[in-house]
Amino acid sequence: MPTARPLPETGSVFLDARGGDRALRVSWHTDAGVVILSLWHGNVCSGSFRLSVDEVPDLIEMLRDGLDQAYSEALGRRHSQAG
C-alpha cells in the first residue's frame, strides 16, 4: 500500500464525523492557483477536487452561512426548551 504524501505547509486534515480512517485533506497550492480537497481512507487518496483560489471566498461564505443558520436553529431550540 502506498504511503500518504505529507501535506504542504499550508494545509490541514479533518477527520470524518463517522469515525474510522476517513479524512478530508485541504491543501493550498499557490503556485498552481488552487486549493485541493482530497478524500482519504487510511493512507489512500480516493478522490480529489481542485478549487480555484478565486472560488475560495464563495466556499467560505457558503460554509459561514450554514454555520450561522445552525447556530440560530440551536439557539431557537434552547430557548423553546427553556421556556
N, C-alpha and C positions, 0 to 999 in steps of 0.2 A: 504494500500500500504506500503511495507517495506521501511524503511528509508535507504538511501545510507550510506554505510560504509565510514568512513573517510579515506583519503589517508594515506599511510605510510609517514614518514618524508621525504623520497626521492621519491617524485612523483610530477606529475603536471597534470593539466587539460587544454585541448584545446577545445575551442568552435567550433562547426561546422560552416563553412562559409555560410551555408544556413540559419543560424539562428535557431529559435525555441529552443527547450530544448535538442538538441543533443550535445553530448560531447564525446571526447576521453580522457580517463584517462590512464596515463602511470605511473607505479609504479615499483620500484626496490624491489626485494625480495632476498637479498643477501644470506640469509640462505638457500634458495631453488635453488639458482643459475639461477634465471630467472628474466626477465622483463615482466610484464604483461601489455598488451594493452587491454583495455576494452572499449566497446561502450555503452554509456548510453543514455537513453531517460528519462529525468527528474531524478527521483530517482531510476530508474530500470535499471539494467545491462542487455543488450540484447545480449551480446556476449563478449567473451574474447579470447585472444591468448597469449600463454606463449612462449616467445622468450628466448632461452638460452643466457646467458651473453656472451658466446663465439661468438654468431652471431651478437651481437650489433654493432661491428665495421663495418660489411658488410652493415647493415641497414643505419648506419650513412654515410658511403661512398656513397651509392646509393642516399640518400637524398641530400648530398652535391653536387654530380654530377648533379642532377636535378636542384638544386638551381643555380649552375654555368651556366648551359645551359639557364635557364630562364632569368638570368641577361644578358647574352650575347645577347639573342634574343631581350630583351627590349632595350639594348644599340643600337643594329643594327637598330631597328625601329626608335629610336630617331634621329640617325644620318641620316637616309634616309628621315625623315620628315624635318629635319633642312636644308638639302642640296637641 
